[in-house]
Amino acid sequence: MIILDTNIISELMKEMPNAHVVQWINKQNANYLYITTITIGEIVYGLEVLPLGKRRYLLNEVFHGVIMQTFKHRILPFTDSAAFVYGKIMGKRKSLGKPLSIPDGQIAAIGLSQGCSIATRNIKDFTDCELDLINPFD
């Protein structure tokens, strides 16, 4: 299983997404690609703070009409077991002098607790979290 980080979903929502990302996605078995409830929250927040207008409307349509339908049965929640992993990851990263953002820590914890890899552009955000990391932009 591979969790697509928020930046991968954001990229796929663009009018002209990065060709490397599109090629990488097309090579994957869709049944093994997942998103998290954390990414849903981050995307919805991002859409809500955009000014009202055509761009916001179109991105909302892509997110709710395509992304949410595509991943309808492949959304991983932040569970109690992920919460325990989250505390350990956040503590470890802080002790290394590399504190993680709360959303990245939650995504990492979901990935680790579910045995998933993480596909992200921001590899450094997830280093030292004992995860298999993939950068589809490369």
Buried (B, 14 or more C-beta within 10 A) or exposed (E): EBBBBBBBBBBBBEEEBBEEBBEBBEEBEEEEBBBBBBBBBBBBEBBEEEEEEEEBEEBBEBBEEEBBEBBEEBEBEBBEEBEEBBEBBBEBBEEEEEEBEEBBBBBBBBBBBBEBBBBBBBBEBBBBBEBEBBBBBE
